[in-house]
Amino acid sequence: MGYFLRKYLMKGGLLLGGVSCTVYTPMQPHAPLIRAKGQGEIMGQVQLSLRPELAAAYSPMPHLLVLGGVSARPRMPRPAGGEGTDFKFEIDNFRTLQYEVGLGGYWPLAPDWTLQLIGGAGDARVRRHVAEPAIILGGFSADFEARYRKAFGQLGFNYQRSREAIGFGYRMTNVVFRQLDMQKTCGDYAFYELPLPNQVRHELYGFFRQSIGNPSRQSHWQVQGAGALSMVPRSESILNNGIYVAYTQKNSLLVSLGLTYLFR
């Protein structure tokens, strides 16, 4: 009886956890401000988790887009408490290396609006520490390691005028795990090779850009603030595949700040 009570408390905590740490670590969807042949951009941005991303896009011919991006984060120090001169740092256990490439098209709808359709694929390796409060199973702490590939389709709209630009859209991503392991870091320190569930994620994104200097120049800089919400529908497969697999199916919120160079 006690086992089943703890089991369903754990499941309830996972399923009710909305936007939180998840093993799946998406990249910010890239929606370049390109409206003609020969235009391109290079963008660097940093997520709130201090995870940098680099993305580029170019139009080699009218209405055609070629895109690519990479994100890499090594283990980094973080504050670990202490007082005065005893203040300490520890090395966190979040690291990732991933990339994605894409091909798509764009169509100016009006003097200021552009429609984009993009399809692409990518690959990622993630290692992440997950911890839950003591009210769930007396506390839970584990390191997850995952490798997965993804394929996505993206629909977006961009609006640019004078010095400002905004963009928003939707991306559907199919995630296929090739590895999913978990090592508990408290309790019995057990190691698990978890089932490999595939999942379809729904991702909404938006961004705002502000030009630096004269935006009428052929090439110029812009600062960007962006955000994205990645969601996955809940299903019975979460429960059937085990409570720990649910950590791959949590929602994920991205917030980033970046700098973009547009060349014409």
C-alpha positions as CSV (number, residue, x, y, z in Angstrom):
1,M,0.0,0.0,0.0
2,G,2.8,2.4,0.9
3,Y,4.6,1.7,-2.3
4,F,1.6,2.5,-4.5
5,L,0.8,5.6,-2.5
6,R,4.4,6.9,-3.0
7,K,4.3,5.9,-6.7
8,Y,1.1,7.9,-7.4
9,L,2.3,10.8,-5.4
10,M,5.4,10.9,-7.6
11,K,3.2,10.6,-10.8
12,G,1.0,13.4,-9.6
13,G,3.9,15.7,-8.9
14,L,5.3,15.1,-12.3
15,L,2.1,15.5,-14.2
16,L,1.1,18.7,-12.3
17,G,4.5,20.2,-12.8
18,G,3.9,22.7,-15.6
19,V,6.9,24.6,-16.8
20,S,10.1,23.2,-15.2
21,C,13.3,21.4,-15.7
22,T,13.1,18.7,-18.4
23,V,15.5,16.3,-19.9
24,Y,14.5,17.4,-23.4
25,T,16.3,20.7,-24.0
26,P,14.9,22.6,-27.0
27,M,16.7,25.3,-28.9
28,Q,15.0,28.7,-29.6
29,P,13.2,28.4,-32.9
30,H,14.9,30.6,-35.5
31,A,12.8,32.9,-37.7
32,P,15.1,35.1,-39.7
33,L,14.2,38.6,-41.0
34,I,14.8,37.7,-44.7
35,R,12.6,38.9,-47.5
36,A,14.8,38.7,-50.7
37,K,17.6,36.8,-52.4
38,G,21.1,37.5,-51.0
39,Q,19.9,38.4,-47.5
40,G,21.1,36.6,-44.5
41,E,21.7,36.9,-40.7
42,I,24.0,35.5,-38.0
43,M,22.6,35.5,-34.5
44,G,24.1,34.7,-31.1
45,Q,21.9,34.4,-28.0
46,V,22.1,33.1,-24.4
47,Q,19.3,31.3,-22.5
48,L,18.6,32.1,-18.9
49,S,20.3,28.8,-18.0
50,L,23.5,30.4,-19.5
51,R,23.3,28.1,-22.5
52,P,24.6,29.9,-25.6
53,E,23.2,29.3,-29.1
54,L,24.5,30.3,-32.5
55,A,22.2,30.4,-35.6
56,A,22.6,31.5,-39.2
57,A,20.3,31.8,-42.2
58,Y,20.7,32.8,-45.8
59,S,18.6,33.1,-49.0
60,P,20.6,31.8,-52.0
61,M,17.6,32.3,-54.4
62,P,14.2,34.0,-54.2
63,H,11.8,32.5,-51.6
64,L,14.4,29.9,-50.4
65,L,15.8,29.7,-46.9
66,V,18.8,27.7,-45.7
67,L,19.3,27.6,-41.9
68,G,21.6,26.1,-39.3
69,G,22.1,26.3,-35.6
70,V,24.2,24.9,-32.7
71,S,24.0,25.0,-28.9
72,A,26.7,23.9,-26.5
73,R,27.0,24.2,-22.7
74,P,29.7,22.7,-20.5
75,R,29.4,22.1,-16.8
76,M,29.6,25.4,-15.0
77,P,30.1,26.6,-11.5
78,R,27.1,27.9,-9.5
79,P,26.7,29.3,-5.9
80,A,26.5,26.6,-3.3
81,G,25.8,28.8,-0.2
82,G,28.1,29.8,2.7
83,E,28.6,33.1,4.5
84,G,31.3,35.7,4.2
85,T,34.6,34.3,3.2
86,D,33.2,30.8,3.3
87,F,31.0,31.4,0.2
88,K,31.4,28.4,-2.1
89,F,30.7,27.3,-5.6
90,E,29.9,23.9,-7.0
91,I,29.9,22.5,-10.5
92,D,26.4,21.9,-11.8
93,N,25.6,18.8,-13.9
94,F,23.8,20.4,-16.8
95,R,25.6,20.1,-20.1
96,T,24.5,19.7,-23.7
97,L,25.7,19.7,-27.3
98,Q,23.2,19.9,-30.1
99,Y,22.6,21.2,-33.6
100,E,19.8,21.6,-36.1
101,V,19.6,22.4,-39.8
102,G,16.6,23.5,-41.9
103,L,15.3,24.3,-45.3
104,G,12.3,26.5,-46.0
105,G,10.6,29.3,-47.9
106,Y,9.4,32.8,-47.3
107,W,6.7,34.9,-49.0
108,P,6.2,38.7,-48.4
109,L,2.5,39.2,-47.7
110,A,2.5,43.0,-47.5
111,P,5.1,45.8,-47.3
112,D,5.9,44.8,-43.7
113,W,4.7,41.2,-43.2
114,T,6.5,37.9,-44.2
115,L,5.2,34.3,-44.0
116,Q,7.7,31.5,-43.4
117,L,7.5,27.8,-43.7
118,I,10.5,25.8,-42.5
119,G,11.3,22.1,-42.1
120,G,14.4,20.6,-40.5
121,A,16.1,18.1,-38.3
122,G,18.7,17.9,-35.5
123,D,20.5,15.8,-33.0
124,A,21.3,16.4,-29.3
125,R,23.0,15.0,-26.3
126,V,22.0,16.2,-22.8
127,R,23.0,15.5,-19.3
128,R,20.9,17.1,-16.6
129,H,20.4,17.0,-12.9
130,V,16.8,16.8,-11.7
131,A,15.6,17.3,-8.1
132,E,12.1,17.3,-6.6
133,P,11.1,18.7,-3.1
134,A,10.9,16.4,-0.1
135,I,7.1,16.3,-0.3
136,I,7.4,13.8,-3.2
137,L,8.8,10.4,-2.2
138,G,10.7,12.2,0.6
139,G,12.8,14.0,-2.0
140,F,14.1,12.9,-5.4
141,S,17.5,13.6,-7.0
142,A,19.0,12.1,-10.1
143,D,21.2,12.7,-13.1
144,F,19.6,12.0,-16.5
145,E,21.6,11.4,-19.7
146,A,19.8,11.4,-23.1
147,R,20.6,11.3,-26.7
148,Y,17.8,12.1,-29.2
149,R,17.2,13.2,-32.8
150,K,14.4,15.4,-33.9
151,A,12.5,16.5,-37.0
152,F,10.4,19.7,-37.1
153,G,8.0,21.8,-39.1
154,Q,7.6,25.5,-38.4
155,L,5.1,28.2,-39.5
156,G,5.8,31.8,-38.6
157,F,5.0,35.4,-39.3
158,N,7.5,38.3,-39.2
159,Y,6.7,42.0,-39.1
160,Q,9.4,44.6,-39.6
161,R,9.2,48.3,-39.9
162,S,11.7,51.1,-39.3
163,R,13.9,50.2,-36.3
164,E,11.7,47.5,-34.7
165,A,10.6,44.0,-35.7
166,I,8.5,41.2,-34.1
167,G,7.9,37.6,-35.0
168,F,5.8,34.8,-33.7
169,G,4.8,31.3,-34.8
170,Y,4.4,27.6,-34.1
171,R,6.8,24.6,-34.4
172,M,5.9,20.9,-34.2
173,T,8.8,18.7,-33.3
174,N,9.0,14.9,-33.3
175,V,11.6,13.7,-30.8
176,V,13.1,10.2,-31.0
177,F,15.2,9.1,-28.1
178,R,18.2,6.9,-28.8
179,Q,19.5,6.8,-25.2
180,L,17.8,7.6,-21.9
181,D,19.6,6.7,-18.6
182,M,19.0,7.8,-15.0
183,Q,21.4,7.6,-12.0
184,K,19.9,8.4,-8.6
185,T,22.1,10.7,-6.5
186,C,20.3,10.0,-3.2
187,G,18.6,7.1,-1.6
188,D,19.6,3.8,-3.1
189,Y,21.8,5.4,-5.9
190,A,20.2,3.0,-8.4
191,F,21.0,3.2,-12.2
192,Y,18.2,2.8,-14.7
193,E,18.1,2.3,-18.5
194,L,14.7,3.8,-19.1
195,P,12.3,3.1,-22.0
196,L,12.8,5.2,-25.1
197,P,9.5,7.0,-25.7
198,N,9.0,9.1,-28.8
199,Q,7.1,12.3,-28.4
200,V,5.5,15.1,-30.4
201,R,6.1,18.5,-28.9
202,H,4.1,21.7,-29.7
203,E,6.3,24.8,-29.4
204,L,5.1,28.4,-29.5
205,Y,7.6,31.2,-30.0
206,G,7.9,34.9,-30.2
207,F,10.6,37.6,-30.4
208,F,11.2,41.3,-30.5
209,R,14.2,43.1,-32.2
210,Q,15.5,46.6,-32.0
211,S,18.0,48.0,-34.5
212,I,21.3,49.5,-33.4
213,G,22.5,52.4,-35.4
214,N,21.0,53.2,-38.9
215,P,18.6,50.4,-40.0
216,S,18.6,51.7,-43.6
217,R,22.2,50.5,-44.1
218,Q,22.7,47.4,-46.2
219,S,24.1,45.6,-43.1
220,H,23.4,46.4,-39.4
221,W,23.0,45.0,-35.9
222,Q,19.9,44.3,-33.9
223,V,19.4,43.2,-30.3
224,Q,16.8,40.6,-29.7
225,G,14.7,39.3,-26.8
226,A,12.9,36.0,-27.4
227,G,10.9,33.3,-25.7
228,A,9.4,29.9,-26.5
229,L,7.1,27.4,-24.7
230,S,7.6,23.7,-25.5
231,M,4.7,21.5,-24.6
232,V,3.9,17.8,-24.9
233,P,0.4,16.2,-24.6
234,R,0.0,13.9,-21.7
235,S,-0.9,10.3,-22.4
236,E,-1.3,7.0,-20.6
237,S,2.1,6.0,-22.1
238,I,3.7,8.2,-19.4
239,L,2.3,5.9,-16.7
240,N,2.8,2.7,-18.6
241,N,6.5,3.5,-19.3
242,G,7.3,4.3,-15.6
243,I,7.3,7.4,-13.5
244,Y,10.8,8.5,-14.3
245,V,10.2,8.7,-18.0
246,A,7.8,11.6,-17.3
247,Y,10.8,13.8,-16.8
248,T,11.3,13.8,-20.6
249,Q,7.7,15.0,-21.1
250,K,7.6,18.1,-19.0
251,N,6.9,21.5,-20.5
252,S,9.9,23.7,-21.1
253,L,10.1,27.5,-21.1
254,L,12.9,29.4,-23.0
255,V,13.8,33.0,-22.4
256,S,16.9,34.4,-24.2
257,L,18.7,37.7,-25.1
258,G,20.8,37.9,-28.2
259,L,22.6,40.0,-30.8
260,T,22.0,39.6,-34.6
261,Y,24.0,40.8,-37.6
262,L,21.9,41.3,-40.8
263,F,23.7,41.4,-44.1
264,R,22.2,42.4,-47.4
